[in-house]
């Protein structure tokens, strides 16, 4: 697991994405990227977070940033999730969990006394030069997309 912090280089990735094709970190060189990691498509918190980012997608675009969500779900699962909830964010599929591990978000979790591995809801704001500007860990969904948008706008300012 990488020990990433503010100013670290964001780990490269090359993964399948919704709608077919692949997505790479280097695709976004020269512009800010919001990379949000979430546990699972079509669960309540993940759906709320994806809908919140979709609702603000136009404002993120005006600020020059792209939004990419990532989970261990398959690209086909992402396609169904996008269609069901009319999402406009890009979703990357990390079924091998290599990128999740590189970003340090694949963690031991506990629920109802059961220990398991899963994604810790985390968002990275990556600068145009590929370095990490901000990290939000253990994200609480309400108000999160708005906080990330404010951080994106402050990068431009």
C-alpha positions in Angstrom: 0.0 0.0 0.0 1.3 3.4 -1.0 1.7 6.0 1.7 0.2 8.9 -0.3 0.0 12.4 0.9 -0.5 15.9 -0.3 2.1 16.6 -3.0 2.7 12.9 -3.8 2.5 11.8 -7.4 -0.8 10.1 -8.0 -0.3 6.5 -9.0 -0.9 5.7 -12.7 -3.8 3.4 -13.6 -5.1 1.9 -16.8 -8.5 0.2 -16.3 -11.7 -0.8 -18.1 -14.4 1.9 -17.9 -18.1 2.2 -18.3 -19.3 2.1 -21.9 -16.3 0.0 -23.0 -12.8 1.2 -23.6 -10.1 2.0 -21.0 -9.3 5.0 -18.8 -5.8 6.0 -17.7 -4.6 8.7 -15.2 -2.4 10.1 -18.0 -5.6 10.8 -20.0 -6.1 13.8 -17.6 -2.7 15.3 -17.7 -2.9 19.1 -17.8 -6.2 19.3 -16.0 -7.5 18.6 -12.5 -9.0 15.2 -11.8 -11.5 14.3 -9.0 -11.0 10.6 -8.3 -13.5 9.2 -5.9 -13.3 5.6 -4.6 -16.5 3.9 -3.4 -17.3 0.4 -2.2 -20.1 -0.8 -4.5 -22.5 0.2 -7.3 -26.1 0.7 -6.4 -25.8 0.7 -2.7 -27.3 3.7 -0.8 -24.2 5.7 0.1 -22.5 5.0 -3.2 -25.6 5.9 -5.2 -26.1 9.2 -3.2 -22.4 10.1 -3.7 -22.5 9.4 -7.5 -25.8 11.3 -7.9 -24.3 14.3 -6.0 -21.2 14.4 -8.2 -23.5 14.1 -11.3 -25.6 17.0 -10.1 -22.5 19.2 -9.9 -20.8 17.8 -13.0 -21.4 20.9 -15.1 -19.8 23.1 -12.4 -16.8 20.8 -12.1 -16.4 20.9 -15.9 -16.6 24.8 -15.8 -13.8 24.7 -13.3 -11.8 22.5 -15.7 -12.0 19.2 -13.7 -13.1 15.7 -14.7 -14.8 13.4 -12.2 -14.0 9.7 -12.1 -15.4 7.2 -9.7 -13.7 3.8 -9.1 -14.9 0.6 -7.4 -14.1 -3.1 -7.7 -17.3 -3.6 -9.7 -17.1 -4.7 -13.3 -17.5 -2.2 -16.2 -20.8 -4.0 -17.1 -22.0 -3.4 -13.5 -21.0 0.3 -13.9 -23.1 0.5 -17.1 -26.2 -0.7 -15.3 -25.5 1.6 -12.4 -25.1 4.6 -14.7 -28.3 3.8 -16.7 -30.4 3.2 -13.6 -29.5 6.5 -12.0 -28.8 8.6 -15.1 -25.2 9.3 -13.9 -22.8 11.5 -15.9 -19.6 10.6 -14.1 -17.0 8.3 -15.6 -16.7 5.0 -13.7 -13.5 2.9 -13.7 -13.6 -0.8 -12.9 -10.8 -2.1 -10.7 -11.8 -5.8 -10.3 -8.1 -6.7 -9.6 -7.9 -4.0 -6.9 -4.4 -3.0 -8.0 -5.3 0.7 -8.2 -7.4 0.6 -5.0 -4.3 -0.8 -3.3 -2.0 1.7 -4.9 -4.1 4.5 -3.5 -4.4 2.9 -0.1 -8.2 2.6 -0.1 -8.5 -1.2 -0.1 -8.7 -1.7 3.7 -9.7 -4.1 6.5 -13.2 -3.1 7.5 -15.6 -4.3 10.2 -19.4 -4.4 10.1 -21.6 -6.2 12.7 -18.6 -7.9 14.1 -17.5 -9.3 10.8 -14.0 -8.4 9.5 -13.6 -8.1 5.7 -11.6 -6.3 3.0 -13.4 -3.4 1.2 -13.0 0.1 -0.2 -12.8 2.9 2.3 -14.8 5.8 0.7 -12.0 8.2 -0.2 -11.7 11.1 -2.7 -8.5 12.4 -4.2 -8.2 15.8 -5.9 -5.3 15.5 -8.4 -3.7 18.6 -9.8 -3.0 19.2 -13.5 0.6 18.1 -12.9 -0.4 14.7 -11.5 0.3 15.5 -7.9 -2.3 15.1 -5.1 -3.8 18.4 -3.9 -6.3 17.1 -1.3 -7.4 13.8 0.1 -10.8 13.2 1.8 -10.7 10.0 3.8 -13.7 8.1 5.4 -16.0 10.4 3.4 -19.5 11.2 4.7 -21.6 11.7 1.6 -23.8 14.7 2.5 -22.1 17.9 1.4 -19.0 16.0 0.1 -19.4 16.8 -3.6 -19.9 20.5 -2.8 -16.7 20.5 -0.6 -14.7 18.9 -3.4 -16.1 21.4 -5.9 -14.9 24.3 -3.6 -11.4 22.7 -3.5 -11.3 22.4 -7.3 -12.3 26.1 -7.6 -9.6 27.1 -5.1 -7.0 25.2 -7.3 -7.9 27.4 -10.3 -7.8 30.6 -8.2 
